[in-house]
Amino acid sequence: MSSQKRYLVKFLPGGESVKVPHGYNLRQAILDCKLNIDSSCGGVGTCGRCRVQVLEGEVDTTESRFISKSDKEKGFVLSCMSRVKSDLTVRLPEARKSRGSITIGGFDSTGKDYAGISTDELSKVEIEPWIIKENITVEAPSLSYGTSDLYRVKKSIMEKTGVQDPAIPIDLIRKLPYTLREKDLNVSVIIDLENSAVIDISPGHGDKRIYGMALDIGTTTLVMYLVDLQSGKILDIQSGYNPQIKYGEDIINRIVYANRKGGLEHLREVIVDSINSMVKNLVKHTGVKESDIVSVMIAGNPTMMHLFYGVPPRFIREEPYVTVANRFSNSPAKDVGIGQLVNAYVYCVPGVASYLGGDITSGVLASGMYREEELALFLDLGTNGELVVGNSQWMMGCSCSAGPAFEGGGVNCGMRASEGAIEKVVIDEDSFKCSVDVIGEGKPAGICGSGLIDIIGEMYLKGVIDRKGKFNRDIGNEFLACEEGDCHYIIVEANSSATGNDIYISEIDIENLIRAKAAVYAGIRTLLEEVDLGINDLAKIYIAGGLGKHLNIRNAVMIGMLPDISLDRYHFLGNTAVTGAYLSLLSAEKYRQSVKVAGDITYIELSVNMKFMDRYVAGLFLPYTDMKDFPSVEEHIYSIYKKPGPAGPGKKDKTS
Amino acid sequence: MSSQKRYLVKFLPGGESVKVPHGYNLRQAILDCKLNIDSSCGGVGTCGRCRVQVLEGEVDTTESRFISKSDKEKGFVLSCMSRVKSDLTVRLPEARKSRGSITIGGFDSTGKDYAGISTDELSKVEIEPWIIKENITVEAPSLSYGTSDLYRVKKSIMEKTGVQDPAIPIDLIRKLPYTLREKDLNVSVIIDLENSAVIDISPGHGDKRIYGMALDIGTTTLVMYLVDLQSGKILDIQSGYNPQIKYGEDIINRIVYANRKGGLEHLREVIVDSINSMVKNLVKHTGVKESDIVSVMIAGNPTMMHLFYGVPPRFIREEPYVTVANRFSNSPAKDVGIGQLVNAYVYCVPGVASYLGGDITSGVLASGMYREEELALFLDLGTNGELVVGNSQWMMGCSCSAGPAFEGGGVNCGMRASEGAIEKVVIDEDSFKCSVDVIGEGKPAGICGSGLIDIIGEMYLKGVIDRKGKFNRDIGNEFLACEEGDCHYIIVEANSSATGNDIYISEIDIENLIRAKAAVYAGIRTLLEEVDLGINDLAKIYIAGGLGKHLNIRNAVMIGMLPDISLDRYHFLGNTAVTGAYLSLLSAEKYRQSVKVAGDITYIELSVNMKFMDRYVAGLFLPYTDMKDFPSVEEHIYSIYKKPGPAGPGKKDKTS
């Protein structure tokens, strides 16, 4: 009724703007402009990732531990905790504004080479198509052979493929009499041999080429392959951020959002929209007809699968942590929102339990460990660390919530492994100055997971921090800035950074990272102890996930995150979720195997496991409470310091 | 653009009116008023059933053999052949205006007694529910038993019902986590044991009572039972005309209409609307909740089933006469238009071939002949005559197009067996005056099938017609009216009829009826000859269909329509289509048996069978060319005339 005052809010660097009423949430205004803003907590002020800089105008904001005094003076606020009180000009974080062509986990979306596995290599997999297109000639009816069209079609299918009495949807039956007669009883039939289902019947004989899509729905990223189902060739790849990020960056916050009224439907809508766009792009780039795409194989963690199918994920995060389903039934693509794929069915790689999903089944499938005699550990490092240990005889898996630290979350200057991210750090042992390597050509904008692991490792080795992760304040470190007792270590100074601000690491950041590495290692140890095995029984350790490609294994071992065994036992696999989906799509044996693998993995819930808790607490030291677990680290430290470690001030010339 | 003149067309006796442009089709105007008008040819002037009387105003009409000179003078026209040229007042045929409560094939829709089978009798059938509602308590998950909701539900279902891995639709899965937890893991599950499918899952334990519907979609009528699936009790019955009648009265004209643009969709729409209304009425009358109705079992002839499922029936009437499908797959009710039944699945009784549908499979099922050793003949007499002969060892079936004569079609004064129809006729052998019995209390309005059979029989016995069906014009029959060489025999004079017109039978009518009876008998003989059997090998003859209840078997034998064997071998079954559907609904054994029966019947296409043609031509005499086929008729005639038959003038006192 009242003509409420509306303010113009303008965002830099893009210049997007929106009019909002007095008191409007600033983060919401960003979302209204369809701009990306990180916020792993979903907008409740606890992750500190939605920092923006108010250049002009006034906001009503809440104090936050993520905003230092000096930042506050520069106009930095958490957008989720700020309300608009006037016209505004707001600068969004440079590194996070990227749209369009993106880089994911070190994977350049324009190339075909993915996380170390080339399309050539992928194409070498044994191809055993289980969705096929066959040209068939249906027997003619006659006065003495007056069987129904349906019967004769099924008979021809049986003779050609061996599939008995396949299911044929009513919409195909409605067209059947004309489809059959249009080209004189010659038709081509697309059939799913594994599920005895006819996907399409069309008039005339034609090209047997059909296509499928392998889709990884990750919490952070989406990756989709367009695949020739006969040759196995990957024609093109699309990738992008999971648009649900806006509504909660990790699984837990996604679930929280889904619990809100309309939240689940909204999350489902945005992911389906993104998938549809990716399909459109793939079709446009390759010229493949949408009607020739007959299958979509999805792998994702349980929460992502629940959200995609519109199934409430709520009980995944409530004790005793159960999914609604670990495998969703095959659906026509239009039934799950991908209406443009008129002839496609959507399949999914089955998951194991609430925090061990089809993405991990895919990974185990891609690693091949399920058919080997030697013992292997599969490790998917992302927001959650998922682990499977075993061989062809048995497998056991678990998930340990590492938190988003390795993806740059919960860390002040953290960011994902994209353009501008610091991925490698070396600290000069005298000056404590950092030398950094950055992804891409530009200036550093933040630190990604592998950079953070390097920093922790280097800080520990060079004595910048002690074994507990606390700064050694009396070593003459000029890059240590302290303010009211809180210190942070400057990695890149403001004048050298892309954002114009210091890139630093604080004690809280370090704490978060140590927690994350402790969780991963505790998971590995606990899992092995459950089956009375030790680290050295592992013949192979497979590393999958976004962190993989840039990870410095040696440093990950150094900080006590990964087991201290010979580095040649480590193997990087890249994004195994999409690889496993691709394999399932191409090979009937792999498709069946994925179901078997999911069934064969015994899941252990770690969240209440006392051994895990003990291991976790022991891991809150660098590299670990008991150095005997990390003999090579102990040896290395000893070779530098001539004592078990830089417990006090770290510079060797000062202490030796 | 031009303001076209519009005329007011008013219909008596109801007073409905509509404004139409110059030249508008009169039959269409009737349909526009949502009034019923018979028209078996679909409006092309060949059936003569859409006669109306123009009382005031002017139409442009085409000459027709169905309109005599005197009728023409009275203003009678075929509405389908007439175009509006002025304001009009038009009288619709009295007997055909009935709406609301109707009588079908002698079945009073308000009673529960159906065609000789009482609900008590029906309820005695062995009940073996295959769609059940079970209260189950799903195992609780725990940290050490973190299986998915879906797995635990399936496990409980398996333990309770033995059904392994039932299909559960995605919309149930979407609600599953809340359904399970609302009443502490107690749920009630509706499950189709025969198809391993879960129909519904709802919170809490409750009443196990669920309901089903048996539906006969006949060419002319719809009949629906609401059935308690536990007790077998029929709670209520609904019936009504098939609304598609307006668009073609018989199967062929229905197919012709379906071939038009939008025709199939329209026919589907009107039938689905009618079914929905019937469901609404049943629910209203009985208080049964729509959500407790879990199944609809449909029996219908192949064309009706094609139209209901929206499948083009075109090739049913084109040589070599094949259906698209004889069995349609089970569908959620909402997928086939019955959206109000949120929890129901629609099933159908499978058919055999293009003119031998699920209605006949149902009939054979209801007769029980499929499990007897003795040889039986099943006969469904309607627009088409359908026949099945056999026993538990073998069955063979065919269809012979009897034409609509027995349902009153193609006969000037024919009508269906409803209120006002003459169902019994006796001719006084001296005066040739007819005495008639009429259905209901009113004056006679027309003649139904059984009345027509009586008339032919009586006319033949009393010498009104000769063996070829031609009038004996020199016997002093005062009720024979001739005009320009065409004669017709007056059954009821105008002053005694409900319509105010004579009720009569013409030589063309008789010809149609003789053709119809010849087709039925030729079908029976041909079928038996195919398996080298004779009439006397038949232990039982079952008569089903609308004609059944009022049929005078003796007269049907007399005219050579039904085999001349002991009358006690004949058994009336009534509407076996709905009975068979009802049995399939109630008993798993019967449901399975219906599939087996449909598969076991060997179909013979008679339309091009030369033996059938020979038999048919031989049947164009009364009772048959060779009297030896009808010994009891021969004997009877001889006992009256002391010679083989009244070939010439018929009165015995004049010829003996």
Contacts between the chains, C-beta under 8 A, distances in Angstrom:
chain1	res1	chain2	res2	distance
A	141	B	320	5.0
A	141	B	322	4.3
A	142	B	320	5.1
A	143	B	319	7.0
A	143	B	320	4.7
A	143	B	321	7.5
A	143	B	605	4.9
A	143	B	607	7.8
A	143	B	608	5.4
A	144	B	605	7.4
A	145	B	320	7.7
A	146	B	320	5.7
A	146	B	321	6.0
A	146	B	322	5.3
A	146	B	353	5.3
A	146	B	354	6.3
A	146	B	603	6.5
A	146	B	605	5.7
A	147	B	322	6.9
A	147	B	353	7.8
A	148	B	322	6.0
A	148	B	323	4.4
A	148	B	324	6.3
A	148	B	325	5.2
A	148	B	326	4.8
A	148	B	353	7.8
A	149	B	315	7.4
A	149	B	322	6.3
A	149	B	323	7.1
A	149	B	324	4.7
A	149	B	325	6.9
A	150	B	323	8.0
A	150	B	324	6.2
A	150	B	325	4.0
A	150	B	326	7.4
A	151	B	325	7.8
A	151	B	326	7.2
A	167	B	329	7.1
A	168	B	329	7.5
A	170	B	309	6.6
A	170	B	310	7.8
A	170	B	311	8.0
A	170	B	328	7.1
A	170	B	329	6.6
A	170	B	331	6.5
A	170	B	335	7.3
A	173	B	309	7.5
A	173	B	311	5.8
A	173	B	324	6.3
A	173	B	325	5.9
A	173	B	328	7.3
A	174	B	309	7.4
A	174	B	310	5.4
A	174	B	311	5.2
A	174	B	312	7.3
A	176	B	311	7.5
A	176	B	324	5.4
A	176	B	325	7.8
A	177	B	311	7.6
A	177	B	312	5.2
A	177	B	314	6.4
A	177	B	315	5.3
A	177	B	324	5.0
A	178	B	312	6.9
A	181	B	315	7.8
A	309	B	170	6.5
A	309	B	173	7.5
A	309	B	174	7.4
A	310	B	170	7.8
A	310	B	174	5.4
A	311	B	170	8.0
A	311	B	173	5.8
A	311	B	174	5.1
A	311	B	176	7.5
A	311	B	177	7.6
A	312	B	174	7.3
A	312	B	177	5.2
A	312	B	178	6.9
A	314	B	177	6.4
A	315	B	149	7.4
A	315	B	177	5.3
A	315	B	181	7.8
A	319	B	143	7.0
A	320	B	141	4.9
A	320	B	142	5.0
A	320	B	143	4.7
A	320	B	145	7.7
A	320	B	146	5.7
A	321	B	143	7.5
A	321	B	146	5.9
A	322	B	141	4.3
A	322	B	146	5.3
A	322	B	147	6.9
A	322	B	148	6.0
A	322	B	149	6.3
A	323	B	148	4.4
A	323	B	149	7.1
A	323	B	150	8.0
A	324	B	148	6.3
A	324	B	149	4.7
A	324	B	150	6.2
A	324	B	173	6.2
A	324	B	176	5.3
A	324	B	177	5.0
A	325	B	148	5.2
A	325	B	149	6.9
A	325	B	150	4.0
A	325	B	151	7.8
A	325	B	173	5.9
A	325	B	176	7.8
A	326	B	148	4.8
A	326	B	150	7.5
A	326	B	151	7.2
A	328	B	170	7.2
A	328	B	173	7.3
A	329	B	167	7.0
A	329	B	168	7.6
A	329	B	170	6.7
A	331	B	170	6.5
A	335	B	170	7.3
A	336	B	170	8.0
A	353	B	146	5.4
A	353	B	147	7.8
A	353	B	148	7.8
A	354	B	146	6.3
A	603	B	146	6.5
A	605	B	143	4.9
A	605	B	144	7.4
A	605	B	146	5.7
A	607	B	143	7.8
A	608	B	143	5.5
